């Protein structure tokens, strides 16, 4: 019996060494979670459990328990590298079903999809068009390659000062005669196709506290609108601060351009003319320049025309019993009856951790010191059980020799 008991101890120690060996081998595997060999004794008793002199029959491997403690977060500066600090798993789909992983070393494939190194697509919640995300739908994260649509300019906003001491020009207004106007403010505007055009506002003083604003686009007149100021130099009319001009046909296939000039912050003080700030709300078409993922997993695309749009939010899953997850390899897991169904959510909300972009979670066995200590203990267990085998063999040999005399 001692031989069988010692043999069970050797087998258990060997299993422990195998688990430790796997932990050490994956010390540099991104998102890897180590395991621990757990054992139970073998104890034989009578049917009624009344044998007080029964001796144990050895040990058996009860479970290789996964350990989901947090690995260290290492900065990589690659925007597609993602790490979860806290609870949760990234959700990926390899075409055969949904899987879960802590390894965030994602990459873009030739079709623009963001995938794991083995090709599983990262899942996200798509934008719902109302400033939020549709958390009822999972979709593949695709790196947006389409251009950002152009938007025609409709409003020009100006903050400027017209000099109260300016004289009324002697000559009738003409864009080609600089003495016929008091100031000019150029600004680039965009048509419905994203083409750029030169718009210029010419200011002409017409009397005490009164001015005309003449708008031209590519040399075409969009009309004239009056401005008046009160005795303190503040704008009196238009009362809403907005000047509406006529449409201009640009004859390039784009829609006619109709512009409104917001001059609510324009003043008439005794200082010189000051152009201040000039802004317009149109922009040309733009190509994708970068992707950013924040701590909540919100994915924002930035374009060359200085526009941005939120295209989705990275999906996060968690489980009632993470140790019950079924290992699939490649640092991925699948839900099981032991783990319970996936609880879906988003980073930084409730039980879910935060996402760090440009970083990776290291293996939680990266610190091999503890693994080496466990390996020494398993080695001693193996040697001790081997010594039991040797001792039992010696005793058996002595007994056989005594009987044979």
JOLIN-V71406 format. One line per field, one symbol per residue. ss: DSSP state (H for helix, E for strand, C for the rest). psi: psi as a letter, one per 30 degrees, with the letter a starting at -180 (. if undefined). burial: + if it has 9 or more other ideal C-beta (glycine too) atoms within 8 Angstrom, else -. A space follows every 10 residues. Layout:
ss: ???
psi: ???
burial: ???
This chain:
ss: CHHHHHHHHH HHHHHHHHHH HHHHHCCCCC CCCCEEEEEE EEECCCCCCC CCCCCEEEEE EEEEEECCCC CCEEECCCCC EEEEECCCEE EEECCCCEEE ECCCECEECC CCEEECCCCC EEEEEEECCC CCECCCCCEE CECCCCCECC ECCCEEEEEE ECCCCCCCCC CCCCCCCHHH CCEEEEEEEE CCCCCEEEEE EEEEEEECCE EEEEEEECCE EEEEEEEEEC CCCEEEECCC CEEEEEEECC CCCCCCEEEE EECCCCECCC CCCEEEEEEE CCECCECEEE EEECCCCEEE EEECCCCEEE EEEECEEECC CHHHCEEEEC CEEECCCCCC CCEEECCCCC CCCEEEECEE ECCCCCCHHH HHHHHHHHHH HHHHHHHHHH HHHHHHHHHH HHHHC
psi: eeeeeeeeee eeeeeeeeee eeeefgfgjk gkkllkkklk lkkklleghg jfgkklgall jekjkkjglk lkkkkfgjff kkkkjallkk klkgfflklk lfjgillklf ggkkllfggk kkklklkgfg gakjffkklk jkjkfllkkl kkkfkkkkjl kkkfgllkkf lkkkffjffg lflkjlkklk afggkkljkk kkkkkfajgk lkjkkkjhfk kglkklklla fgglkekkef gkkkllkkjf hgfllkkjkk jjgfgkljlf llkkfbkkll glllkllkel kkjafggkjk kklfggllkj fakkkkllle jfffkkkflh hlllllfefl lkjkalkgkb fkalkjkhlk klkggejfee eeeeeeeeee eeeeeeeeee eeeeeeeeee eeef.
burial: --++++++++ ++++++++++ ++++-++-++ +++++-+++- -+-------- ---+-+++++ +--+-++--- +-++----++ +++++--+++ ++++---+++ +++++++-+- -+++++---+ +++++++--- --++---+++ +-++---+-+ +++-++++-+ ++++-+--+- --+-+-+--+ +++-+-++++ +--++-++++ +++++---++ +++++++--+ -+--++++++ --+-+--+-- +++-+--+-+ ---+--++++ +++--+++-- --+--+-+-+ -+++++-+-- ++++-+++++ +++-+-+-++ +++++++++- -+++++---- +++++---++ -++-++++-- -+++++++++ ++++++-+-- ++-++--++- ++-+++-++- -++------- -----
